[in-house]
């Protein structure tokens, strides 16, 4: 290929310019308004680290509802952890962590982890690609957006970016992602920005500032040319390189098996860059392998196997990263957040695995977090079919809105803009939220789905519910998480109400009746026979 054609093809693929970060491969992208506003803060500004658990994490094997253990054992006896091996949570009964999440347990027990139960969205997609786009863009499942939830906010506030950047006020990259490409999360309406640092395993070998010698081949010559082009054109390369040189890691808790612990390796890089003085406000890292359709566990020991290895990596990496931040004096500036494009089905399959599901827990961690569990354990039906999913309790955009409002301290208007001009109630994830986790539990107790009668049902049912004054919504979902009907929506005074629902047009199976008032949710199972 001719050099001109090679460069043109590379540009068409996304304006990717390979450079080296102290020898580590770095791809520089066109600047993105996504993180401009967040990045204009001073060097002691707040940082968000997003951990993508790619493939669809099995939430029921991560945050385990022990009060549902009997029904879980019927639904997934070939993969379920022994209840005696589930890790307890300080001050919280009826729920525990996977036995390999000891690192996360230690942080939870010291008040540094907020676990949010059953996070999802209405009418979920079970496609990896589509579901990932929904989570990254913040769209509804029937919408396809090409912008990210953070990109929209910054574009509206800093129109015209990237012209004139970097600046004295914000000389650093606006976003850094460890991986091969920049996420849709970081896309504005017209430009894609940030730096994607690839091959984290070789980062420390490359930290001397050297580069691998390119081979004496046509492809090697083109690579050498692109490296030279990148060094000349990318204004951020030297900045990141200098930060890596100035930065350090102090924790001894990082796994010693570098190169075989990809998440820990990535978080170690992030800590090093932050300690080196980068003002970059958002980082994204990832851990793959969560699409556990088969061999999720060791058939002779359910505490071991593929998912157990992932849980070990996740817990150990987060614990080491948090320890590093503390030793570096950075732990008040940084919070982390996990997400996965979907959870897994309630029932296991015949291959000792689980198939694509719906809602699953998220974790937010750091010194600024209110420790605790938000939400209730998902209710597991006594009879489970292959279509049954964990019903959503919280929309994932509630967590995004909470991060923007309570961590980055954006106005309600800016949060709404970032969420695509849609409003989402925040949750008591952060300490500066006006509500505590205990207050939230008390608020939830002020609404109640008292009774669904008859249940099981074949014809008409009455749903009795209690609420304090406010806007109430009663929704019915099928086992796949698809909305079947909205039975009530509107203002209610304090009191007890009854709504009738004819189930004769529904297929037999499990359904979920959900009552919501603001940020409060209650869900009950309805069995149609």
C-alpha positions, 0 to 999 in steps of 0.5 A: 500500500502506498503511504498516502493511501495507508494514511488515508485509510487510517484516518477514515477508520477514526483518525487514529494516530499511533504514538508511544507513551514512554514506549507504550502504544497510544492512539490519539483521537480528535479532541472531544467536547465530552470531558472539557467541562470536567477537565477545566477543573484544577489539578486537584479536581474530581476523577471518575474511573469507569470499569466496563465488565464486558460480556454481561456479568451474572449479577445473581452470582456476584451480589447474591440474594441469600433470602432467595437461596431456596428458589435459586437452588432450584433454578441454577443448582449446577452453578450456584455457590454454596450459601456457606461460601457467600461473603457476608456484608458488614451490617447487611443481612440476607445478601452477600458477595461472591466468595472471590470478591474479598477485595470488594468485601473489605472496601464495603465493610469500611464504608467505601462501596455502594451496591445498587441492586437490579440496574437496567432499563425498560424493554431491554436488549439482549444483543451485546452490541445494541445493549452496549450502545444503550448504556454508553449513549443513555438512550431508551431501548427504542432509540439509537443515539450516536452521542454519549451521555457525557459528550452531550453535556460538554458539547452544550457547554463548550461549543466549538471544541476542539478549536484552540485546545489544549489550553493553559486552563486544560492542557491535558487529554479530556479522556483516557481509555485503556484499550483499542478504541474510544467508547461511544460514551465519549462522543459529542455530536460532531467529534470524538476525543480522548486517547485510547492507550492500547496494550496495557501489559507492555506499559511498564516495559515501555515506560523508559521512553523507548519504542519497539524497533519497527521491522524492515518491511513495507508495513514496518516502514509505514508504522515508523512513518505513522509514529513520526507523524503522531509525534509531530502532530499529537499535542497530548503525547508529550503531556501524557508521557511526562505524567507517566514519568512523574507518576508512581504507584505505591501499593503492594496489593497489585497482583504480581502476575502482571500481564495476566491481570488485565484489570489490575494492570489498567488501573495501575496505569490510571493511578500512575497517570493521576499521580503524575498530575494529569487533569484528565477527569474521566478514565475508562478501563475494561475486563472481558470474559463475562459472556459465560454461556458455558463452563461458568463454574468448575463442575466439581467446585462452584466456588471456582471456574471462569466467573470465579476467576473474573470475580477474583480479578475484579475484587483484587484490582479494585482493592489494590487501586483504592489502596494505591490512591490512599497511599498517593493521597488521591483517594478523596479525588477519585471514585470508580463505577462498574457496569456491564451491558446486561445481566444473565437469566435467572435459570442456568443452562445445560452447559453449566453457564447462563444466557443473556439477561436483563438487570444486574447490580452496579458498584460505585466505590471511593471515599465520597461514597455512602456505603451500603446496598441500595434496593432490595434483593430480586424476588426469584419465582418458585418456578422459573422458565428460560425466559425469566429475568431479574426485573429492573429496580433502578434505571442505569441513568439514575446512577449516571445522573447521580454521578453528574449531580453529586460527584461532578456537581452539575446543575439539574439543567446540565444533568438533564441535558446530558441525559438527552433532555430526560429527567432521572431521580438521583440515588443516595450513592454519594455522601453529599446527597441530601438523603442517606441510604437509611433515609432511602430505605425508609422512603421505600417503605412508604409505598407498598404493593400490598396484595395481588389477588388471585395469584396465580391468576387466570382471569381478572386480578386486583392489585392493592397498593398503598402510597403516600401523596405523589405521582404513582405508576403501576407497570406490568412487565413480562419475564423478558423485561418487556413492558406489557401494560401501564395500569396506573400513572398519575397523582395519588393522595395518601391512602390505599388503592385497588386497580383491576387487570385482566390477564386473559390475553397474556401467555402463561408464565411469570410477570412482574408488577412494579410500583414506582413513585419517584426514585422508589420501587417495589416489585412483586411476581404475578404468575399467569396460568 
